Amino acid sequence: MVIAVPKEIKDHEYRVALTPEAVGAVVRSGHRVRVEPGAGAGSGYSDEAYLSAGAQIVKERERLFGEADLIVKVKEPLASEYALFQKGQTLFTFLHLAADRPLTEALLQHDMIAIAYETIQSPDGSLPVLRPMSTIAGRMSVLMGAFYLQKIHGGSGVLLPGVPGVPPARVVILGGGTVGTNAAQMAVGLGGQVILFHRETDRIENLEAAFSGKIVLRVSKPDLIEQAVLSADLVIGAVLVTG
């Protein structure tokens, strides 16, 4: 199998789907890996590291995609890459197709086999590939929320931890899964007042034990959510709706 690892630049962020160590493991399993020049630069991996791991550096994007049986990315393909798809290829990446009809249609048009990271489930129903990204998202949500609460960024000017004589920001989190739990940890750590809503009482009991009374936990009910959201300084949506 030939595996292609394109360079990914989106919204000024640099990502790479396979580290040189992972490439080495794949090559030792008998597969061939093609890497676009500079694919790992933004993550601190040089082309030389990929070469040492057994990959081949391919400059031409058309050749990179054209020779691949499997394309491995971090995020969904860019519109400029749709024309490079080949019939029967497998694409392995985060896709979030519910929000991207043009990509969905392009995959169908090229008869692609597309496997979305966010849909891969373990036998117990958990999402092992999505979980680490959800951890990052939960923690970043509070940091970005605190950033945009500042007046200079269009916010209300509320400081998340407050100051002496001024109460901390009121943070409402909807959902107590991986994203919500990590958001609550960050918000508590930064000194915010946290209310977290979740549907299942068993999960609420587990969170109560984990946070030892540092946050307020509520069963999700429309009237309670409405009241909390209207009085919040920062609202974080952390509800996973399957599909």
C-alpha positions in Angstrom: 0.0 0.0 0.0 1.2 3.5 -0.8 0.3 6.1 1.8 0.4 9.8 1.1 1.0 12.5 3.7 0.2 15.9 2.3 1.4 19.2 3.8 -1.5 20.9 5.6 -1.9 24.6 6.2 -5.3 25.9 7.2 -6.1 29.1 9.1 -2.4 29.7 9.7 -2.1 26.4 11.5 0.4 23.7 10.5 -0.4 20.0 11.1 1.0 16.6 10.1 -0.9 13.4 10.2 2.1 11.0 10.7 5.2 11.6 12.8 8.5 10.1 11.5 8.2 7.5 14.2 4.8 6.5 12.9 6.1 6.4 9.4 8.9 4.1 10.4 6.4 1.7 11.9 4.3 1.8 8.8 7.3 1.2 6.5 8.4 -1.7 8.7 5.0 -3.2 8.1 5.7 -3.4 4.4 4.0 -0.2 3.2 5.4 2.7 1.2 5.0 6.3 2.4 5.1 9.4 0.3 5.5 12.7 2.2 5.1 16.2 0.7 8.1 18.5 1.4 7.7 20.5 4.6 4.7 18.4 5.7 6.1 18.1 9.2 7.9 21.5 9.5 5.1 23.2 11.4 5.2 20.4 14.0 9.0 20.3 14.3 9.7 17.4 12.0 12.2 17.8 9.1 12.1 16.1 5.7 15.4 14.4 6.7 13.6 12.8 9.7 11.0 11.3 7.3 13.7 10.2 4.9 15.5 8.4 7.7 12.2 6.7 8.7 12.0 5.3 5.2 9.6 7.7 3.5 10.0 9.2 0.1 9.7 13.0 -0.4 7.4 13.8 -3.3 7.3 17.4 -4.5 4.5 17.2 -7.0 1.0 17.2 -5.4 -0.5 15.6 -8.4 1.9 12.7 -8.1 1.6 12.5 -4.3 -2.2 12.1 -4.6 -2.1 10.1 -7.8 0.2 7.3 -6.5 -1.6 6.9 -3.2 -3.9 4.1 -2.1 -4.4 5.8 1.3 -4.3 9.6 2.0 -3.7 10.4 5.6 -4.5 13.9 6.8 -5.4 15.7 10.1 -8.2 17.9 8.9 -10.7 17.8 6.0 -9.3 18.3 2.5 -9.2 21.8 1.1 -11.3 22.6 -1.9 -8.1 22.8 -4.0 -7.4 19.2 -3.3 -10.8 17.8 -4.5 -9.6 17.6 -8.1 -6.6 15.4 -7.0 -8.8 12.6 -5.6 -8.7 9.3 -7.5 -11.4 6.7 -7.8 -11.2 4.0 -5.1 -8.7 5.8 -2.9 -9.1 5.8 0.8 -9.1 9.1 2.8 -8.4 8.9 6.5 -8.9 12.2 8.4 -11.3 14.3 10.4 -14.2 15.0 8.1 -17.2 16.5 9.9 -19.3 16.0 6.7 -22.5 17.2 8.2 -21.2 20.7 7.9 -19.5 20.4 4.5 -21.8 19.4 1.6 -19.2 20.3 -1.1 -16.7 17.9 0.3 -19.3 15.2 0.7 -20.3 15.6 -2.9 -16.6 15.6 -4.1 -16.0 12.3 -2.2 -19.1 10.8 -3.8 -18.2 12.1 -7.2 -14.7 10.4 -7.1 -16.1 7.2 -5.5 -13.7 7.7 -2.5 -13.6 5.5 0.6 -13.6 8.1 3.4 -13.1 7.2 7.0 -13.7 10.0 9.5 -11.6 9.9 12.7 -14.5 11.3 14.7 -16.7 8.2 13.9 -14.3 5.5 14.9 -15.7 3.6 17.9 -14.3 1.1 20.4 -16.4 -1.9 21.3 -17.6 0.0 24.4 -18.9 2.9 22.2 -16.1 5.3 23.1 -14.3 7.4 20.5 -10.6 6.8 20.9 -9.4 9.0 18.1 -11.8 11.9 18.8 -11.0 11.9 22.6 -7.5 13.6 22.5 -8.8 16.3 20.1 -11.8 16.8 22.4 -9.4 17.2 25.3 -7.6 20.0 23.5 -10.8 21.6 22.4 -12.2 21.7 25.9 -9.0 23.3 27.3 -8.6 25.8 24.4 -12.3 26.8 24.7 -11.7 28.5 28.1 -8.5 30.1 27.0 -10.1 31.6 23.9 -13.2 32.5 25.8 -11.1 34.5 28.3 -9.3 36.1 25.4 -12.6 37.3 23.8 -14.1 38.5 27.0 -11.6 41.3 26.9 -13.0 44.7 25.8 -10.3 45.1 23.1 -11.5 41.9 21.5 -15.2 42.8 21.6 -16.1 41.3 25.0 -17.7 42.6 28.1 -14.5 43.3 29.8 -15.0 40.6 32.5 -11.7 39.1 33.8 -12.2 35.3 34.1 -10.7 35.0 37.7 -12.1 38.4 38.8 -10.1 40.8 41.0 -10.4 41.7 44.7 -13.9 43.2 45.1 -15.1 42.0 41.7 -16.5 38.5 41.2 -15.1 36.1 38.7 -16.7 35.3 35.4 -19.7 33.0 35.2 -18.9 30.1 33.0 -21.7 27.8 31.8 -20.7 24.5 30.2 -23.3 22.4 28.3 -22.2 18.8 28.3 -20.1 16.8 30.7 -18.1 14.6 28.3 -14.5 14.9 27.4 -14.8 18.5 26.1 -17.0 19.7 29.0 -14.9 18.1 31.7 -11.6 19.6 30.4 -13.3 23.0 29.9 -14.5 22.8 33.5 -11.0 21.9 34.8 -9.5 24.9 32.9 -12.2 27.3 34.0 -11.9 26.2 37.7 -8.1 26.4 37.5 -8.3 30.0 36.2 -10.7 31.0 38.9 -14.0 31.1 37.1 -17.5 30.3 38.6 -18.6 27.2 36.7 -22.0 25.6 36.2 -22.0 22.4 34.1 -25.1 20.8 32.7 -25.4 17.1 31.7 -28.2 14.7 31.0 -27.2 11.6 32.9 -27.3 11.6 36.6 -24.6 8.9 36.8 -22.1 11.1 35.0 -23.1 14.1 37.2 -22.3 12.0 40.3 -18.9 11.1 38.9 -18.1 14.7 38.1 -19.3 15.7 41.6 -16.7 13.4 43.1 -14.0 14.5 40.7 -14.5 18.2 41.3 -15.2 18.0 45.0 -17.7 20.8 45.0 -15.6 23.2 43.0 -18.3 23.5 40.3 -22.1 23.6 40.3 -23.6 20.6 38.5 -27.1 20.5 37.1 -29.3 18.0 35.2 -30.0 19.4 31.7 -33.5 21.0 31.7 -34.5 23.7 29.2 -35.6 26.2 31.8 -32.5 25.8 34.0 -30.2 26.0 30.9 -32.0 29.2 29.7 -31.7 30.9 33.0 -28.0 30.0 33.4 -27.1 31.0 29.8 -28.8 34.4 30.0 -26.7 35.2 33.1 -23.4 33.8 31.9 -20.3 35.7 30.8 -19.0 32.7 28.9 -21.0 29.8 27.4 -19.2 26.6 26.1 -21.1 24.2 24.0 -19.7 20.7 24.6 -22.6 18.4 23.5 -21.7 15.6 21.2 -24.6 14.7 18.8 -23.7 11.5 17.0 -23.7 11.9 13.3 
